[in-house]
Amino acid sequence: EPEVTQTPSHQVTQMGQEVILRCVPISNHLYFYWYRQILGQKVEFLVSFYNNEISEKSEIFDDQFSVERPDGSNFTLKIRSTKLEDSAMYFCASSGDGSQETQYFGPGTRLLVL
Amino acid sequence: SQQGEEDPQALSIQEGENATMNCSYKTSINNLQWYRQNSGRGLVHLILIRSNEREKHSGRLRVTLDTSKKSSSLLITASRAADTASYFCAPLRYNTDKLIFGTGTRLQVFP
């Protein structure tokens, strides 16, 4: 069964450094999402992406964050200058049938900012 | 808010028993999705029920939706130790595609 994959599974970085989290959505899906979960807290929506544009973004998704679909298979989340509070599990998701249909999540990237 | 609130926060049962989790929300919705999360792992989609549906089944899962009461329930029948996880409901409003998760129900199934 097709699934969303994410790399790396774990990332440790120093505060102020840039990180890029990578996702490969399910191949025929058109809608892409990033969510994050700070340890012990709720899963939070960050951004949705369709047709090479951001469809919707949350207040968390400020100028330090950006997303890109650099080719036909990858979907990336970049954090330009990481902060301690960016430490979290980051989940990518994709949806194929429409923007309001089932979202399939990847296994996540655990980001630790020191 | 769109966020679903799950109840109870925690539930402990023996293998073979049924587990029922409830979800309440406040806005009109297009659909409601249930997810499972094993500790520290990704979210696994369980079932999607649309606003014009009242009940849906998938294997040992039964989901109901009452839009007049703005509530949903997830029933897991004949539970197994492997069902131990946190369960979340995510109501989805029209004109948005962001899922808003609550704190979930932590289900513990003892062998």
Interface residues (C-beta under 8 A of the other chain):
Chain A: Y31 Y33 Y35 K42 V43 E44 F45 S48 S55 E56 S58 M89 F91 A93 S95 S99 Q100 E101 T102 Q103 Y104 F105 G106 P107 G108 R110
Chain B: N30 N31 Q33 Y35 Q37 G40 R41 G42 L43 V44 H45 L48 F88 L92 Y94 T96 D97 K98 L99 I100 F101 G102 T103
